[in-house]
Amino acid sequence: METLKSKNVSIVLFELEMIPIERIIEGGEELFLKAGIKSVTMDDIAKHLGISKKTIYHFFKDKNDLVIALVKKKLKEDEDQMAGIISKSGNVIEEMINMMTCSEEIVSRINPIVIHDMQKYHPEAWKEFQHFKAEVLVHTMEELLTKGIKQGYIRPDIDVKVMSLMRVHQLELGFNPSVFPIAEFNTWDVQQQFQEHFNYGVCTLKGYKLLDQYKNNKQD
């Protein structure tokens, strides 16, 4: 005769075979993006996925562990996406335009509360984000600007390191609700203003004209 305990074990084992770890991470992401991280519980995620909470705990010891896994996954995806843009773009201005499109896709799905909650309640995940910002984003921006100077599209008089650091920190600033309250500002509009201000500010006249050309073609 099957006991309640053995039945529960059987359910968990079945779910472990049927539910990949990636789906649990995605389920957490779906809820975090809607309500922020702090207000979502492991019970909420289990209910959202229609599985036992024990199944989630088989892969993740707690919510913090899940958040760290999610952040690592998304940062790797973003890094791969940026690498793809760079490899397919013909020049730096095209890279800038394609990066804006990529940024729009990323920013449009991010709830600023998620950034706040991660910084305040999940320091390990926040550390991963800061490392990505310092090592990947700044390095990518430095390479882009240096290449643009050689191509004649970016002003040779700029300090590449300073401009790269400024641009990367602007991304984080745009998500700061104390500076740009959610009720008053659209997050993507803020990021777009930062991006355009930066792009036109670092371009030579040659780059400025090509940037306008790409923008007009995109609008058409």
MIFIDO-771510 format. One record per residue (C-alpha): x negated, y negated, z negated. Coordinates in Angstrom, 2 decimals. Layout:
% residues N
REC      c1      c2      c3
REC       X       Y       Z
...
//
This chain:
% residues 220
REC      c1      c2      c3
REC    0.00    0.00    0.00
REC   -1.39   -3.39    1.00
REC   -1.75   -5.80   -1.92
REC   -1.34   -9.57   -1.69
REC   -5.09   -9.99   -2.14
REC   -5.98   -7.55    0.62
REC   -3.36   -9.15    2.87
REC   -4.92  -12.59    2.34
REC   -8.36  -11.15    3.11
REC   -7.00   -9.60    6.30
REC   -5.52  -12.95    7.38
REC   -8.82  -14.74    6.80
REC  -10.78  -12.08    8.70
REC   -8.33  -12.34   11.60
REC   -8.63  -16.13   11.64
REC  -12.42  -15.92   11.58
REC  -12.26  -13.87   14.76
REC   -9.73  -16.16   16.44
REC  -10.78  -19.66   15.31
REC  -14.23  -20.82   16.47
REC  -16.15  -23.21   14.23
REC  -15.96  -25.85   16.98
REC  -12.17  -25.92   16.70
REC  -12.37  -26.58   12.96
REC  -14.75  -29.47   13.60
REC  -12.41  -30.82   16.28
REC   -9.43  -30.49   13.95
REC  -11.24  -32.51   11.30
REC  -12.17  -35.13   13.89
REC   -8.57  -35.48   15.07
REC   -7.35  -36.25   11.56
REC  -10.31  -38.45   10.57
REC   -9.81  -40.66   13.63
REC   -6.16  -41.18   12.72
REC   -6.41  -41.76    8.97
REC  -10.07  -42.17    8.06
REC  -12.19  -39.60    6.23
REC  -11.36  -40.34    2.58
REC   -7.61  -39.75    2.85
REC   -7.88  -36.41    4.69
REC   -8.20  -33.25    2.59
REC   -9.28  -29.73    3.51
REC   -5.65  -28.73    2.96
REC   -4.62  -31.28    5.60
REC   -7.11  -29.84    8.08
REC   -6.01  -26.26    7.40
REC   -2.37  -27.24    7.88
REC   -3.20  -29.18   11.04
REC   -4.93  -26.13   12.51
REC   -2.40  -23.65   11.16
REC   -5.03  -21.60    9.34
REC   -5.97  -20.67    5.79
REC   -8.17  -23.07    3.84
REC  -10.38  -20.08    3.00
REC  -11.22  -19.78    6.68
REC  -12.55  -23.35    6.70
REC  -14.58  -22.71    3.54
REC  -16.18  -19.71    5.21
REC  -17.94  -22.17    7.55
REC  -18.14  -25.31    5.40
REC  -18.74  -25.49    1.65
REC  -16.78  -28.75    1.35
REC  -15.46  -31.71    3.34
REC  -18.81  -33.45    3.21
REC  -20.40  -30.46    4.92
REC  -17.75  -30.66    7.65
REC  -18.29  -34.40    8.11
REC  -22.05  -33.90    8.53
REC  -21.47  -31.18   11.14
REC  -19.01  -33.42   13.00
REC  -21.38  -36.40   13.03
REC  -24.27  -34.28   14.33
REC  -22.04  -32.86   17.06
REC  -20.75  -36.26   18.22
REC  -24.20  -37.87   18.17
REC  -25.61  -35.04   20.31
REC  -22.73  -35.48   22.76
REC  -23.34  -39.24   22.92
REC  -27.08  -38.71   23.45
REC  -26.41  -36.27   26.30
REC  -23.89  -38.65   27.85
REC  -26.38  -41.53   27.79
REC  -29.08  -39.34   29.32
REC  -26.67  -38.40   32.10
REC  -25.88  -42.06   32.81
REC  -29.56  -42.96   33.01
REC  -30.39  -40.07   35.34
REC  -27.54  -40.91   37.74
REC  -27.90  -44.70   37.84
REC  -29.85  -46.33   40.68
REC  -31.03  -49.38   38.72
REC  -30.89  -50.98   35.28
REC  -27.85  -53.13   36.07
REC  -25.90  -50.05   37.13
REC  -27.01  -48.40   33.88
REC  -25.67  -51.39   31.92
REC  -22.30  -51.20   33.67
REC  -22.07  -47.44   33.19
REC  -23.12  -47.79   29.55
REC  -20.27  -50.25   29.03
REC  -17.82  -47.71   30.45
REC  -19.31  -45.02   28.22
REC  -19.11  -47.34   25.21
REC  -15.48  -48.13   25.95
REC  -14.62  -44.43   25.89
REC  -16.45  -43.94   22.59
REC  -15.25  -47.10   20.84
REC  -11.63  -46.68   21.92
REC  -11.35  -43.47   19.91
REC  -13.17  -44.65   16.77
REC  -11.20  -45.87   13.78
REC  -13.31  -48.52   11.95
REC  -12.15  -46.93    8.69
REC  -14.15  -43.84    9.64
REC  -17.36  -45.90    9.75
REC  -16.54  -47.46    6.36
REC  -15.69  -44.11    4.75
REC  -18.78  -42.42    6.14
REC  -21.03  -45.18    4.83
REC  -19.41  -45.23    1.38
REC  -18.56  -41.59    0.68
REC  -20.80  -39.47    2.94
REC  -24.39  -40.75    2.66
REC  -25.93  -37.71    4.38
REC  -23.72  -38.17    7.43
REC  -24.44  -41.90    7.38
REC  -28.16  -41.13    7.27
REC  -27.75  -39.03   10.44
REC  -26.04  -41.97   12.13
REC  -28.75  -44.40   11.01
REC  -31.45  -42.05   12.29
REC  -29.67  -41.80   15.64
REC  -29.39  -45.57   15.78
REC  -33.05  -46.15   14.96
REC  -34.60  -43.34   16.98
REC  -32.30  -42.70   19.93
REC  -30.39  -45.92   20.59
REC  -33.25  -48.35   20.01
REC  -35.66  -46.19   22.01
REC  -33.17  -45.87   24.89
REC  -32.57  -49.62   24.90
REC  -36.31  -50.36   24.90
REC  -36.82  -48.06   27.90
REC  -33.90  -49.66   29.74
REC  -35.17  -53.21   29.21
REC  -38.77  -52.32   30.07
REC  -37.65  -50.65   33.28
REC  -35.41  -53.63   34.07
REC  -38.34  -56.03   33.72
REC  -40.34  -53.95   36.23
REC  -37.36  -53.94   38.62
REC  -37.00  -57.72   38.33
REC  -33.50  -57.62   36.84
REC  -34.46  -58.35   33.21
REC  -36.27  -61.48   32.03
REC  -39.98  -60.78   31.42
REC  -40.14  -63.35   28.60
REC  -37.87  -61.42   26.20
REC  -39.20  -59.42   23.25
REC  -38.02  -55.92   24.14
REC  -38.19  -54.63   20.55
REC  -36.28  -57.58   19.09
REC  -33.57  -57.45   21.76
REC  -33.19  -53.68   21.38
REC  -32.81  -53.90   17.60
REC  -30.37  -56.79   17.91
REC  -28.20  -54.96   20.42
REC  -28.06  -51.73   18.41
REC  -27.18  -53.55   15.18
REC  -24.44  -55.45   17.02
REC  -22.68  -52.12   17.55
REC  -22.44  -51.57   13.81
REC  -21.47  -55.19   13.15
REC  -18.52  -54.85   15.51
REC  -17.06  -52.12   13.29
REC  -17.40  -54.16   10.08
REC  -13.83  -55.00    8.92
REC  -15.07  -57.72    6.56
REC  -16.42  -59.62    9.58
REC  -13.81  -58.56   12.15
REC  -10.58  -57.63   10.30
REC   -8.65  -54.87   12.07
REC   -5.42  -56.85   11.87
REC   -7.00  -59.75   13.72
REC   -9.50  -58.22   16.15
REC   -9.41  -55.36   18.64
REC  -12.56  -53.30   18.08
REC  -13.25  -52.72   21.76
REC  -12.74  -56.41   22.61
REC  -15.36  -57.30   20.00
REC  -17.81  -54.73   21.34
REC  -17.19  -55.86   24.92
REC  -17.92  -59.48   24.01
REC  -21.19  -58.43   22.38
REC  -22.12  -56.31   25.40
REC  -21.42  -59.00   28.00
REC  -23.19  -61.66   25.95
REC  -26.24  -59.40   25.73
REC  -26.21  -58.32   29.37
REC  -26.03  -61.83   30.80
REC  -28.49  -63.14   28.22
REC  -31.32  -60.77   29.17
REC  -30.81  -60.83   32.96
REC  -32.84  -62.78   35.49
REC  -30.93  -64.64   38.22
REC  -31.37  -61.55   40.41
REC  -29.94  -59.35   37.67
REC  -27.14  -61.82   36.92
REC  -25.96  -61.75   40.56
REC  -26.05  -57.94   40.74
REC  -24.24  -57.68   37.41
REC  -21.47  -59.92   38.75
REC  -21.32  -57.85   41.93
REC  -20.86  -54.59   40.02
REC  -18.24  -56.16   37.75
REC  -16.24  -57.53   40.68
REC  -16.37  -54.17   42.48
REC  -15.15  -52.43   39.33
REC  -12.24  -54.86   38.94
REC  -11.27  -54.36   42.60
//
